[in-house]
C-alpha cells in the first residue's frame, strides 16, 4: 500500500471516529457536518473527498453494530441448520439487536433509503478478515445488498429457490413492515429503552414472525 493510500485511509478514519464520538456523546441527532469536520480536524469540504454526505459518514460510523449482529449470528450457528432455521436466526438476532438500539438501527435500515448497507457490512469485513467466509451463503448474499428490502429478499431467494416469488415477497414485506413499525415506536418513546422493554418487543416480534413464515417452516 503506497503512502497516498495510507494517508487517505487515515483521514477517512478521522471522520468516522469523530462521528462515533458525537453519536456516543449526543446521539445520532446531534451529528452535523460541521461537528464531524471539526472533530476530525479538517474543514467540511474535505469530508466530501471521502464521503457522499454526512449520512454516509454516520452509516459507516455505525458499522460496529452490524459487526455485533454478524458476531452473534456466527456464535449462534452450529452448522446443521435448515434454511428456515437460518432465516429465523437472522431475524431473531436482528430483532434483538435493533430493539436494544432502536435509533441506531432505524437510522441504518429505514430512515435514509440512500444508505448503502453493503458498504456498512464491508467496512466491518475489512476490519475483520475472514469473517465473511464464515457466514452461510444466504447471509453472504444478503450482506451485499443495498437496503433492507433487497437484503431480506436475497436471503429468502437463496434459501428457498423452490418457493413462489410472490410468497417470498409477501413474507419479506410483512416481516419488514411489522419490524419497522415496532422499531419506530421505540424510537419515538419518550423514556429510555430498558432491557425489559427490548426483550418484550423481541418476544412479540417472534410471535408475528412465526405466523408470517408458516409456509416455509418445514422446508
N, C-alpha and C positions, 0 to 999 in steps of 0.2 A: 504494500500500500504506500503510495507516494505521500509526500509531506502535505500537498494541497488537499488531498482527500482526508487525511488525518485531521487537518485544521477544520475542514468543513464539518466533519462529524463532531468535533469538539464544540464548535459554535452551535451546531444544531442541538447538542445535548444541553448547552447552557439555557436555551429557550425552553426545552422540555422540563428541565429541573426547576426553572423559575415558575413555570405553570403549575408544577406539582406542589411547590411550596405555597403558592397562593391558594390552591384548592384545599390544602391541609389547614391553612390558617383562616380562610374566609369562605370556603365553599366554592363550587363551580360558578355561582352567580357573581362572585367577586372578581373573576378573571376578566381582565381587559387587555387589549393590545398594548396600551401604554405601560401597564403594570408588568406584563411579561417582558417587554423590551427592556424596561428599567432593571428588572431583576436579573436579566441575562447580561446586562452591561453593554447593550447595543441600542441603536435607535430603531424606531418602529419600521422604517423602510428596509432595514437589514433582514427583518423577520421574513419578508416576502421572498427573499432569496432561498429560503429553506422550507417554507410552508405556504399553503394557498391562502390561509386566513387564520384568525385566532382560534376558530373552532377546530381547525386541523391540528393546531398545537395542543389544544385541550384533549382531543381524542387520543393523540399519541401519549400524552402525559398520563392517561388512564389505562395504559396497556398492562400495567401490573395487575389490574383487576381481571383482565382477560387471562393473564397468566395464572392467577389464582384459580379461575374456573378450570383451565386446562390441567393444572396440577391435581385438582380434586378429582377430575374425571379419571386421570391416569391412576390415582390411588384407589379408585373405586372398582376398576376393571379387574376381572380375573382371567380373561381370555376365552371364556366359554359362553359369552352372552349371545342370545338370539338377536336378530335385527330389532325386534321390538324392545328388548331389554336395553339395547344400546340407545335407542331413541328415548326411552324412559329415563335413563341415566342422564342424557343430555339435558332434558327439560327439568328434571329434579334438581340437578346441580345448578343449572341456570336460574331456576326459581329461588332456590335457597340463597344464592349469592346476590341476586338482584333485589330481593325483598329485604335483605340486610343493608344494602347500599342503594336505595331506590333512585336517588338523584343522579348518581354516577352512571348507573345502568340505563336509566331513562334517557339521559343525555347521549350516551353512546349508541343505543339501539333504536331510539324512536324520535328524539327531539329534533335532530338535524339529519334529514334524509340524505344530505350530500356527504355525510361522513362515510368514508370507505373502511368498512370493518376489516377487510383483508389486510389493509395497511397496519391496523392496530394489532392484529394477530401476528403479522410478520415482524413487527417491532419486537414482540416477545420472543418469537422463534430465533431471531438474530442474536438476541441476548442469551438464549438457552439452546445452543446447538444440539441437535439430536432429538429434541422434544417432538418435532413434527412427525418424524419417522415412527415414533412410538404409538401415535394415535391410530385407531382403526380407520379404514378408508373413508367411511361416512363422515367422520369428524374432519379428516383431511380435506375432503371435497367441500364441506361446509365452511371451513376456515378461509377458503379462497374466494368466497362470495362477498359482494359489495355491501349488502344490507341484511337485516333480519328476515325479510320476506324471502329473498332468494336463498339465503343461508339455510332456512328451515326446509324449504322445498328440495334443495340439493341433498340434504340429509335423507329425506324421505325417498327421493328418486333412486338414490344409491342403494338404500336398504330394502326397498320394496318395488323392484322393477316390474313385478308381475301384477301390481295393483293399478287399477284405472287411474290415470292422471287426475280426473275430476275428483276422485275420492281423496287423493293425496292433497289436492288443493283445498278441499273442504276442511280436512283435518288440520292442515297448517294454518289456514285462515282463522279457524275457531280458537286454536291454542294461542295464536298471537294476539288476537283481539281481546281475549279474556285476560291474558297476562299483561298486555299494555294497559288496560283499564285498571287492573289491580295495582300495577306499579304507579300509575298516575295518581291514584288515591293516596298512596303512601307519600308521594312527592308533595302532595297538597296538604298533608297532615300538619297541623299547627304545632303539635308536640313532637319531640324526638321519637324515632322509631326504635322501640325496645326489642330485645331478643325475643321476648314472648310474642310480640305483635308480628314480627317477621316469621316466626315459626307458625303462627296461626294462619297467616296468608299462604305460606308454603303448603300446609296441610289442606287448605281449601282448594288451592290450585291443583294439587294432586288428585283431588276428587273430581274436579272438572276434567282433567286430563284423562282419567280412567274412563269416563263416559265418552269423551270425544274420540278416543282411539280404539273403541271396541272392535272395529272392522279389521284391524291389523294386529291385534294382540296375540293371535295364535299362529302368526306367520314366522 
